[in-house]
């Protein structure tokens, strides 16, 4: 758990660092030099949802704990809805998601997590999955709240991020409930 | 002998008023009490918006038999259920779906899919 928290902590630092250091690209309409572009934000939203859907699918394959399975099913369904909604919006806005260092960091961390999950089974798997879900949602909420919402230039994109936040907060509360019983 | 003499227009207004009063009194006497209750009130439809994982209003006051209609304005599905008597449950409500249910008694209801999402309906007796 400590290693996991450390990893997420590093990732959080990376989020903050990149949020401050990324210069505006061609798709960005920000006035400052240190803003994420809407294209970067779209890529982060897409990536963050895909990562959680992917982990949920592993949990549905490997876990036999009903609470964990129920939670994983919820993550798969809700994050797919958010993903569909985000893709629909950026398509309509003509924004092409553009990966940046943050998306690469997220993908790398997710790949490592999934590799670890695949080696585990039973309660050890359930615990590793749900512990990660708790810190992952905490990290994503922080990023959405402090980086993506303030950074979004397009109002519709900003509104979508604002409307997504309660879903992630509900998921965090749900993950903690499951964590307490695994 | 004192004769009261009113202008024609005023006399007509007075006779109309008397006629109206008689009609009202006769009507009140002739309507059976049970019929009076039946025509008193039709069930009303109340709407609850589901948005940002909250029910709005969080407490809805209705009269027995009114219909409550929920509309999902979130971007994820919700599924509602009466958590007091387990008498009703919705299907999964995808975004923009609605669900209607007549409510006969006060209840607490929840979203089955998202622990922590809950609200109240209070049935007023009067």
Interface residues (C-beta under 8 A of the other chain):
Chain A: X74 X77 X78 X81 X82 X85 X160 X163 X164 X165 X166 X167 X169 X170 X173 X174 X177
Chain B: X51 X52 X53 X54 X74 X75 X76 X77 X94 X95 X113 X114 X115 X116 X117
